[in-house]
Amino acid sequence: MADRHGNNRQGRKINKGRRNNRISRNRKKEQKQFRIYPQAQINWNSPARTAWVYWPGKGEPLLYRLDFLDNHELRNFWHMDHDQKAEYLSSKFNRHHRRPRCQRGPTVKGNLSQVDICSHNCYNKIISAVACWKGVPNEKVFTKDISNFLRRVYPHLKKLMSRSESEKLKGMDAVIDQKNLKVLNPAFIVSVARWSKIRPQAVHVLDVSRFLEYMYAPIKRLALDHDSDKLKTLEELFKILNDIWLPTDEQIKIRRH
């Protein structure tokens, strides 16, 4: 029936119903599809290191951190098609509890980071080093312990792992080729002794080498700036730990000079 202006109200209702049905079908279709978008505008000279990912049936998107992929890995990832990206994220990434589950950290969005498994293992390796250094189980390691450990050892590791002329990262063989303990900082020797469970006077070059071998991979993975091929400053490392790895309500206090 037409109204007094000659419009067909029944027809309008039918068209509106069709539009709503089409929108509903499109939304259901999108919910069944894997979708990924760079958090920032993508630039092939500097690809995005964070991405929003919509998984089928998961509802809200998850923010994936690509911070620690090297430049080659990162470019390869963004050149993949959708299926390849989905497979890569499924097989190479997992979730990290910022406040650990052993410390009653909940499995909720605000306490999770989506990180690559290699970097996740490296972070856990640092936690194990802190636990060994402090003499406690891993579940008893808290932010202040991570901060204290890195403040004592990272500046010395950075110096040992960097080429003095360029500050670029050295290879593992060059790092452990240290024959004279007299050139090492006494405070660093004390930290190696604590980690090795021996007296500082008993520290041998092999003890230092073992510590360097243990710490090299996690420091290279988590602290390397891929644009410059140099290790980050201590403050920059703390910032990325706060951003991705540590509880949001228990962060490292970054000292301002």
C-alpha positions as CSV (number, residue, x, y, z in Angstrom):
1,M,0.0,0.0,0.0
2,A,1.3,3.5,-0.9
3,D,1.2,6.4,1.6
4,R,-0.3,9.8,0.8
5,H,3.0,10.8,-0.9
6,G,2.9,7.8,-3.2
7,N,5.7,5.9,-1.5
8,N,5.6,2.2,-1.1
9,R,6.2,1.6,2.6
10,Q,6.1,-2.2,2.2
11,G,8.8,-1.9,-0.5
12,R,11.0,0.2,1.7
13,K,10.7,-2.4,4.5
14,I,11.7,-5.2,2.1
15,N,14.7,-3.3,0.8
16,K,15.8,-2.4,4.3
17,G,15.4,-6.0,5.3
18,R,17.6,-7.1,2.4
19,R,20.3,-4.6,3.3
20,N,20.3,-5.7,6.9
21,N,20.5,-9.4,5.8
22,R,23.4,-8.5,3.5
23,I,25.3,-6.6,6.2
24,S,24.7,-9.5,8.6
25,R,26.0,-12.1,6.1
26,N,29.1,-9.9,5.4
27,R,29.8,-9.6,9.1
28,K,29.5,-13.4,9.6
29,K,31.8,-13.9,6.6
30,E,34.4,-11.6,8.1
31,Q,34.2,-13.4,11.4
32,K,35.1,-16.6,9.7
33,Q,38.1,-15.1,7.9
34,F,41.6,-14.4,9.1
35,R,42.4,-10.7,8.7
36,I,45.6,-8.8,9.6
37,Y,46.4,-5.1,9.5
38,P,49.6,-3.3,10.4
39,Q,49.1,-1.1,13.5
40,A,50.9,1.7,11.7
41,Q,50.9,2.5,8.0
42,I,53.1,0.0,6.3
43,N,56.3,1.2,4.6
44,W,58.4,-1.3,2.7
45,N,61.6,0.5,3.8
46,S,60.5,0.2,7.4
47,P,57.8,-2.5,7.8
48,A,55.4,-2.3,10.7
49,R,56.5,-4.2,13.8
50,T,53.0,-4.4,15.4
51,A,49.9,-5.9,13.7
52,W,46.2,-6.3,14.6
53,V,45.1,-9.8,13.9
54,Y,41.5,-11.0,13.7
55,W,41.2,-14.8,14.1
56,P,38.0,-16.6,13.0
57,G,35.5,-16.7,15.8
58,K,37.8,-14.9,18.3
59,G,35.9,-11.6,18.4
60,E,38.2,-8.7,19.3
61,P,41.5,-8.4,17.4
62,L,44.8,-9.3,19.1
63,L,47.9,-7.1,18.9
64,Y,50.9,-9.1,17.7
65,R,54.4,-7.9,18.5
66,L,56.9,-8.4,15.7
67,D,59.5,-6.2,17.4
68,F,62.2,-8.9,17.6
69,L,62.1,-10.3,14.1
70,D,65.2,-9.3,12.2
71,N,64.7,-7.2,9.1
72,H,64.8,-10.2,6.7
73,E,62.2,-12.1,8.7
74,L,60.0,-9.0,9.0
75,R,60.0,-8.3,5.2
76,N,59.3,-11.9,4.4
77,F,56.4,-11.9,6.8
78,W,54.7,-8.9,5.2
79,H,55.2,-10.3,1.7
80,M,53.3,-13.5,2.6
81,D,49.7,-14.0,1.5
82,H,47.0,-14.3,4.1
83,D,47.2,-18.1,4.5
84,Q,50.9,-18.0,4.9
85,K,50.7,-15.2,7.5
86,A,48.1,-17.2,9.4
87,E,50.2,-20.3,9.4
88,Y,53.3,-18.3,10.4
89,L,51.6,-16.7,13.4
90,S,50.0,-20.0,14.4
91,S,53.3,-21.9,14.4
92,K,55.9,-19.2,15.4
93,F,54.0,-17.1,17.9
94,N,52.3,-17.7,21.3
95,R,50.9,-15.7,24.2
96,H,53.0,-14.4,27.0
97,H,51.6,-13.7,30.5
98,R,53.0,-10.4,31.6
99,R,52.3,-11.3,35.2
100,P,53.1,-15.0,35.2
101,R,50.4,-17.6,35.9
102,C,52.6,-18.9,38.8
103,Q,52.1,-15.4,40.4
104,R,48.4,-15.6,39.8
105,G,48.5,-13.7,36.5
106,P,45.1,-13.9,34.8
107,T,44.6,-15.0,31.2
108,V,43.0,-11.8,30.1
109,K,43.8,-9.4,27.2
110,G,45.4,-6.8,29.5
111,N,47.9,-9.4,30.9
112,L,48.8,-11.0,27.6
113,S,51.3,-10.1,24.8
114,Q,51.4,-12.0,21.5
115,V,55.1,-12.7,20.9
116,D,57.2,-14.9,18.7
117,I,58.2,-18.2,20.4
118,C,62.0,-17.6,20.0
119,S,61.8,-14.3,21.8
120,H,59.5,-15.8,24.4
121,N,62.1,-18.5,25.1
122,C,64.9,-15.8,25.3
123,Y,62.9,-13.8,27.9
124,N,62.3,-16.9,30.0
125,K,66.0,-17.6,29.8
126,I,66.7,-14.2,31.3
127,I,64.2,-15.0,34.1
128,S,66.1,-18.2,34.7
129,A,69.4,-16.3,34.9
130,V,67.9,-13.8,37.4
131,A,66.6,-16.7,39.5
132,C,70.0,-18.4,39.5
133,W,71.7,-15.1,40.3
134,K,69.4,-14.4,43.2
135,G,69.2,-18.0,44.4
136,V,65.4,-18.4,44.1
137,P,62.9,-20.4,42.0
138,N,61.8,-18.9,38.7
139,E,58.3,-18.2,40.1
140,K,59.9,-16.0,42.8
141,V,61.5,-13.6,40.3
142,F,59.8,-10.2,40.3
143,T,60.3,-7.0,38.3
144,K,62.7,-5.5,40.9
145,D,64.9,-8.5,40.6
146,I,65.0,-8.3,36.8
147,S,65.9,-4.6,37.1
148,N,68.7,-5.2,39.7
149,F,70.2,-8.0,37.6
150,L,70.2,-6.1,34.4
151,R,71.5,-2.9,36.0
152,R,74.5,-4.9,37.2
153,V,75.3,-7.0,34.1
154,Y,73.9,-5.4,31.0
155,P,76.3,-2.5,30.7
156,H,79.2,-4.9,30.9
157,L,77.6,-7.4,28.5
158,K,76.9,-4.5,26.0
159,K,80.5,-3.5,26.2
160,L,81.8,-7.0,25.7
161,M,79.3,-7.8,22.9
162,S,79.9,-4.6,20.9
163,R,82.8,-3.7,18.6
164,S,84.4,-0.7,20.2
165,E,85.0,1.1,16.9
166,S,81.4,0.9,15.7
167,E,79.4,-0.4,18.7
168,K,77.8,-3.0,16.4
169,L,77.1,-6.5,17.7
170,K,80.0,-8.9,17.6
171,G,79.7,-12.6,16.9
172,M,79.7,-15.2,19.6
173,D,83.3,-16.4,19.0
174,A,84.6,-12.8,19.4
175,V,82.6,-12.3,22.6
176,I,83.9,-15.3,24.5
177,D,87.5,-14.8,23.3
178,Q,88.4,-13.2,26.7
179,K,91.6,-14.4,28.2
180,N,92.4,-11.8,30.8
181,L,90.0,-11.4,33.7
182,K,91.9,-8.3,34.9
183,V,90.3,-6.2,32.3
184,L,86.8,-7.1,33.4
185,N,85.0,-4.9,35.9
186,P,85.1,-6.3,39.5
187,A,81.3,-5.8,39.9
188,F,80.8,-7.9,36.7
189,I,83.0,-10.7,38.2
190,V,80.9,-10.6,41.4
191,S,77.7,-11.1,39.3
192,V,79.3,-14.0,37.4
193,A,80.3,-15.5,40.7
194,R,76.7,-15.2,42.1
195,W,75.3,-16.8,38.9
196,S,78.0,-19.6,39.1
197,K,77.5,-20.2,42.8
198,I,81.2,-19.7,43.6
199,R,83.3,-17.1,45.4
200,P,84.4,-14.1,43.3
201,Q,88.1,-15.0,44.0
202,A,87.4,-18.4,42.4
203,V,86.0,-17.1,39.1
204,H,87.8,-18.5,36.1
205,V,87.8,-17.4,32.5
206,L,85.6,-20.5,31.8
207,D,83.0,-19.3,34.2
208,V,82.9,-16.0,32.4
209,S,82.7,-17.7,29.1
210,R,79.8,-19.9,30.3
211,F,77.9,-16.8,31.5
212,L,78.5,-15.0,28.2
213,E,77.4,-18.0,26.2
214,Y,74.2,-18.2,28.3
215,M,73.3,-14.6,28.0
216,Y,74.4,-13.9,24.4
217,A,71.3,-15.3,22.6
218,P,68.7,-13.5,24.8
219,I,70.5,-10.2,24.8
220,K,71.0,-10.4,21.0
221,R,67.3,-11.2,20.5
222,L,65.7,-8.8,22.9
223,A,68.1,-5.9,23.0
224,L,69.3,-5.5,19.4
225,D,68.2,-2.5,17.4
226,H,67.7,-4.0,13.9
227,D,68.1,-0.6,12.1
228,S,71.5,0.1,13.5
229,D,72.7,-3.4,14.3
230,K,73.7,-2.0,17.8
231,L,72.5,-3.1,21.2
232,K,70.0,-0.8,22.9
233,T,70.9,1.3,25.9
234,L,69.9,0.0,29.3
235,E,67.0,2.5,29.4
236,E,65.8,1.4,25.9
237,L,65.9,-2.2,27.0
238,F,63.9,-1.4,30.1
239,K,61.3,0.4,28.0
240,I,60.7,-2.5,25.7
241,L,60.5,-4.9,28.7
242,N,57.9,-2.6,30.2
243,D,56.0,-2.3,26.9
244,I,55.8,-6.1,26.1
245,W,57.0,-8.4,28.9
246,L,56.4,-7.0,32.4
247,P,53.2,-6.6,34.4
248,T,51.5,-3.3,33.6
249,D,51.2,-2.5,37.2
250,E,54.8,-3.5,38.1
251,Q,57.2,-1.8,35.7
252,I,60.9,-1.0,35.9
253,K,61.5,2.5,36.9
254,I,63.7,4.2,34.3
255,R,66.2,6.6,35.8
256,R,66.3,9.9,34.1
257,H,69.8,11.5,33.9
